Amino acid sequence: MSVPFFSQARTFERLWPEMSARIAEVFDNGKFSHGKQVGELEAALADYTGARRVVGVNSGTDALVLLLRALGLRPGDEVVVPAYSFIATASAVVLAGGTPVFADVDRDTYALDPDEVARVATPRTRFVMPAHLFCRMADMAALGEVARDLGLTVVEDSAEAIGMRQGGVHAGLHGAGGVLSFFPAKTLGALGDAGAVLTDDDRVADLVAGLRHHGRFGRTLDDFPTISTETGMTGTNSKMDDIQAAILLTKLAHLDDDIARRAELAERYRRGLDGVVRLPVPGDEPVFYVHLIEVELRDELAGHLAERGIGTETYYPVPLHLQPCFAELGHRRGDFPRAESASRRALALPLHADLTDEQVDRVCATIREFYAGRP
């Protein structure tokens, strides 16, 4: 029995009647990006997250770039980011015109350590951008206090965090704004790339909405006549495709059920692997996007599982401060030890709503087999 790291096959088979009806509406409307379905998705996501405004764009990365630009990031401005995250957390800062400043992460959350933010911030630092990873959020109360003390604006890389809340407030809404990614493997995934900006600030939302459409403002969503209106500022083409919005609208209606199923699977992993590997520390309001474990002999274990048809992913094998594209910042191995430790030891196991109990049990048994008899 093979166990793919990720699959949506059963989900799409189950939801296809609903999806196909929405996709047919896209063809009937005749507008295939930035149309009616995108507007409906923005409203539905605002309702789900509690955000005052949601702006759909074509990827989570673009969402970060456009949000930073809308918040007034200037050339030379510094943004404190975690040294352990996906590359987009830091590259988005560069693409928006700023400079990333790396800080070490908390041992349990893998997110920015608030004490480290205070240590690395300089007079040029204007923003702090935690990334919510795997199953829980960064400590937003502590980070918010540090940001206030230092006069920094909080922006959230909440790309992985659909459904995550802290103190009843959805991820992305604890500062000036946040983002969502709908990459297919995300908790709420499309058939390709798509993303969104979340914010309670109308001005920021209006700027993102213009920037995604080449800097055009006014009515552009689901509107043909104003396609050639005047351009207010230099933007880009980051409109969301309506077919992706149709897929996401269908899946959003079932999201809470999928989140509950992921929690059941995570608990089954806990029972099967307790005492064998370091398990995630889920916190108070977890949503399991990824089930991350920490292990000795990580790469050897991944190979052992692959030989037996079990897919895994390493998150993230090179910490951001050691990525070649940031070599000019001058960091060396040892600068951020907790980020580096996670990069050597972290392994993601299969976790998605289509996974069966039997598949989880097989993964656990294969891991126990690998470590049996080892010191």
C-alpha positions in Angstrom: 0.0 0.0 0.0 1.6 3.2 -1.1 1.1 6.4 0.8 1.5 9.6 -1.3 2.6 12.7 0.6 -0.4 14.5 -0.8 -3.4 13.7 -2.9 -6.8 15.3 -3.7 -8.2 12.6 -5.9 -10.9 11.4 -3.5 -11.9 15.0 -2.6 -12.2 16.0 -6.2 -14.2 12.9 -7.0 -16.6 13.7 -4.1 -17.0 17.4 -4.8 -16.9 17.3 -8.6 -20.6 17.9 -9.2 -20.5 21.1 -7.2 -17.2 22.2 -8.8 -18.3 21.5 -12.3 -21.5 23.6 -11.8 -19.4 26.6 -10.6 -16.9 26.1 -13.5 -19.8 26.1 -15.9 -20.8 29.5 -14.5 -17.3 30.8 -15.3 -17.8 29.8 -19.0 -21.2 31.3 -19.0 -20.0 34.6 -17.7 -17.2 34.7 -20.2 -14.6 36.3 -17.9 -11.9 33.9 -16.9 -9.9 36.0 -14.4 -10.8 38.8 -12.0 -14.5 38.0 -12.5 -17.6 37.1 -10.6 -16.4 34.0 -8.9 -13.3 35.9 -7.5 -15.6 38.5 -6.0 -17.7 35.7 -4.4 -14.6 34.0 -3.0 -13.4 37.3 -1.5 -16.7 37.8 0.3 -16.8 34.1 1.5 -13.2 34.3 2.8 -14.0 37.6 4.6 -17.0 35.9 6.3 -14.9 32.8 7.2 -11.9 34.7 8.6 -13.6 37.8 10.0 -11.5 40.1 7.9 -13.0 43.4 6.9 -11.5 43.0 3.4 -10.1 40.1 1.3 -8.3 40.7 -2.0 -7.7 37.7 -4.3 -4.4 37.6 -6.2 -2.6 34.9 -8.2 -0.3 33.5 -5.5 0.6 33.7 -1.8 4.0 35.2 -2.8 2.4 38.0 -4.8 0.0 38.6 -1.8 3.1 39.2 0.4 4.8 41.5 -2.1 1.7 43.6 -2.8 0.8 43.8 0.9 4.2 45.1 1.8 4.1 47.6 -1.1 0.6 48.8 0.0 1.9 49.3 3.5 4.5 51.7 2.2 7.7 49.6 2.3 10.5 51.8 0.9 13.9 50.9 -0.6 16.3 50.2 2.2 13.6 49.5 4.8 14.3 46.4 6.8 11.8 43.6 7.6 12.6 41.1 10.4 11.7 37.6 9.2 12.3 34.1 10.6 15.5 32.3 9.5 13.4 29.1 9.2 10.6 29.4 6.6 9.8 29.0 3.0 11.9 31.1 0.7 9.0 33.4 -0.2 8.9 34.8 3.4 12.2 36.6 2.7 12.2 36.9 -1.1 8.9 38.8 -1.0 10.6 41.5 1.1 13.3 41.8 -1.6 10.8 41.8 -4.4 8.9 44.6 -2.6 12.1 46.7 -2.4 13.1 46.0 1.2 15.9 44.1 3.0 15.2 41.0 5.1 16.7 40.8 8.6 16.8 37.3 9.9 16.0 36.2 13.4 16.0 32.8 15.2 12.8 30.9 15.8 11.0 29.5 18.8 11.7 25.8 19.5 8.0 24.8 19.7 6.3 27.0 17.1 9.1 27.3 14.6 8.0 30.9 14.3 9.9 34.2 15.1 11.2 34.3 18.7 10.0 37.7 20.1 13.3 38.2 22.1 15.3 37.6 18.9 13.3 40.3 17.1 14.4 42.9 19.6 18.0 41.6 19.3 18.3 42.0 15.5 16.2 45.1 14.9 18.1 48.3 13.8 17.1 51.9 13.3 16.3 51.0 9.6 13.8 48.3 10.6 10.2 49.2 9.9 8.3 45.9 9.8 8.3 42.5 11.5 6.8 39.6 9.6 6.3 36.3 11.5 5.4 33.2 9.5 2.8 30.8 10.9 4.0 27.3 10.1 2.8 23.7 10.1 0.0 23.6 12.8 0.1 26.7 14.9 0.7 30.4 14.9 3.5 32.5 16.2 3.0 34.2 19.6 1.3 37.2 18.3 0.7 38.9 21.7 4.4 38.8 22.5 5.4 39.9 19.0 2.8 42.7 19.1 4.3 44.0 22.3 7.9 43.9 20.9 6.6 45.7 17.7 5.0 48.4 19.8 8.1 48.9 21.8 10.3 49.2 18.7 7.7 51.2 16.6 7.4 48.4 14.0 4.4 47.4 11.8 3.3 43.8 12.1 2.7 41.9 8.8 1.8 38.2 8.9 3.0 35.6 6.5 -0.1 33.5 7.2 0.1 31.7 3.9 -0.2 28.3 5.6 -2.7 29.4 8.2 -6.2 29.2 6.9 -8.4 28.3 9.9 -5.8 29.1 12.5 -6.8 31.5 15.2 -5.3 32.9 18.4 -7.5 34.5 21.0 -10.4 34.1 18.6 -8.7 36.2 15.9 -7.9 34.6 12.6 -4.3 34.5 11.4 -3.4 37.5 9.3 -5.6 39.9 11.3 -3.3 40.5 14.3 -1.4 43.4 12.7 -1.7 45.5 9.5 -2.6 42.5 7.3 -1.7 39.0 6.3 -2.0 36.6 3.4 -3.3 33.2 2.3 -1.8 30.8 -0.2 -4.1 28.4 -2.1 -1.3 26.3 -3.5 -2.8 22.8 -4.1 -1.2 21.1 -1.1 -2.5 23.8 1.3 -5.3 23.1 3.8 -7.5 25.0 1.3 -5.9 24.3 -2.0 -6.8 25.2 -5.6 -5.9 23.4 -8.8 -2.9 25.7 -9.3 -1.6 28.9 -7.8 -3.8 31.5 -6.1 -3.6 33.7 -3.0 -5.2 36.5 -1.1 -4.5 39.4 1.2 -6.4 39.8 4.4 -6.7 43.2 6.2 -9.1 45.3 8.3 -7.7 48.5 6.7 -9.8 49.7 3.7 -6.9 51.9 2.4 -4.5 48.9 2.3 -7.1 46.7 0.6 -7.8 49.3 -2.0 -4.1 49.7 -2.8 -3.6 45.9 -3.1 -6.7 45.8 -5.3 -5.2 48.4 -7.6 -1.7 46.9 -7.6 -2.9 43.5 -8.6 -4.5 45.0 -11.7 -1.5 47.0 -13.2 -2.1 49.9 -10.8 -5.7 50.5 -12.1 -8.2 51.7 -9.5 -11.9 52.1 -9.5 -14.2 49.2 -10.6 -12.2 46.4 -12.2 -13.5 43.2 -10.7 -15.8 41.4 -13.2 -15.8 44.5 -15.4 -14.8 44.7 -19.1 -15.4 48.4 -20.0 -12.8 49.9 -17.6 -9.9 47.6 -18.7 -8.1 50.6 -20.1 -8.7 53.2 -17.4 -5.9 55.4 -16.2 -3.1 53.8 -14.2 -2.6 55.4 -10.8 0.6 53.6 -9.8 3.0 51.0 -11.2 1.4 47.6 -10.4 1.5 44.1 -11.8 -0.7 41.5 -13.3 -1.7 39.4 -10.3 -5.4 38.7 -10.9 -6.8 35.5 -9.7 -8.3 33.0 -12.2 -12.0 32.4 -11.8 -11.7 28.7 -12.3 -9.4 28.6 -9.2 -11.9 30.7 -7.4 -14.7 28.3 -8.3 -12.6 25.4 -7.0 -11.9 27.2 -3.8 -15.5 28.3 -3.2 -16.6 24.7 -3.4 -13.9 23.5 -1.0 -14.3 26.3 1.4 -17.8 25.0 2.3 -16.2 21.8 3.5 -13.1 23.3 5.1 -14.0 22.8 8.7 -14.8 19.2 8.1 -11.4 18.8 6.4 -9.7 20.5 9.3 -11.4 18.2 11.8 -10.2 15.2 9.8 -6.7 16.5 9.8 -6.9 16.8 13.6 -8.0 13.1 13.8 -5.1 12.0 11.7 -2.6 14.1 13.7 -3.9 12.4 16.9 -3.4 9.0 15.3 0.2 9.9 14.4 0.7 11.0 18.0 -0.5 7.7 19.4 1.6 5.8 16.8 4.8 7.7 17.2 4.9 8.9 20.8 8.3 8.2 22.3 9.9 7.4 18.9 10.3 10.9 17.4 9.8 14.5 18.5 6.2 15.3 17.8 4.6 18.7 17.0 3.6 20.9 20.0 0.1 22.0 18.7 -0.8 24.8 21.1 -4.4 25.9 21.9 -6.1 26.3 18.5 -4.1 24.1 16.1 -4.9 23.5 12.4 -2.7 20.8 10.9 -1.6 21.9 7.5 1.6 19.8 7.9 2.4 17.1 10.4 6.1 17.8 11.1 8.3 15.6 13.2 11.9 16.0 14.3 14.2 13.0 14.1 17.8 11.9 14.1 19.0 10.5 10.8 16.3 12.5 9.0 17.5 11.9 5.4 18.1 8.2 6.1 14.6 7.9 7.4 13.1 9.7 4.4 15.0 7.2 2.1 13.7 4.3 4.1 10.1 5.5 3.8 10.5 6.3 0.0 11.8 2.8 -0.6 8.5 1.5 0.9 6.2 3.8 -1.2 5.7 6.5 1.5 6.1 10.1 0.5 7.7 12.8 2.7 8.9 16.3 2.4 11.8 18.2 4.2 10.7 21.6 5.6 13.1 23.4 5.0 16.5 21.7 4.4 18.4 25.1 4.0 17.6 27.8 6.5 17.0 31.2 4.9 20.1 32.9 6.1 22.2 30.2 4.4 20.4 30.4 1.0 22.8 31.4 -1.8 20.5 34.2 -2.9 21.1 35.9 0.5 24.8 35.4 0.7 25.5 39.1 0.4 23.9 39.6 3.9 27.0 37.8 5.3 25.5 35.2 7.5 27.4 32.0 8.5 26.5 28.6 9.8 25.8 28.9 13.6 24.2 32.3 13.5 20.7 31.0 14.2 21.1 27.6 15.8 17.4 26.7 16.4 16.6 27.4 12.7 19.6 25.3 11.6 18.6 22.4 13.9 15.1 22.3 12.5 16.5 22.4 9.0 18.6 19.3 9.8 15.9 17.3 11.7 12.5 18.3 10.4 10.5 15.9 8.3 6.9 16.2 7.1 4.7 13.1 7.0 1.7 12.6 4.7 -1.3 14.6 6.1 -4.4 15.5 4.0 -8.1 14.9 4.1 -7.9 12.0 1.7 -5.5 10.0 3.9 -6.9 6.9 5.6 -6.4 5.6 9.1 -4.7 2.5 7.6 -2.2 4.6 5.7 -1.3 6.5 8.9 -0.8 3.3 10.7 1.5 2.0 8.0 3.6 5.2 8.1 3.9 4.9 11.9 4.9 1.2 11.7 7.5 1.9 9.1 9.1 4.6 11.2 9.1 2.4 14.3 10.7 -0.3 12.2 13.5 2.1 11.1 14.4 3.1 14.7 14.0 -0.3 16.3 17.2 -1.3 17.9 18.9 2.0 17.2 20.4 3.9 20.2 
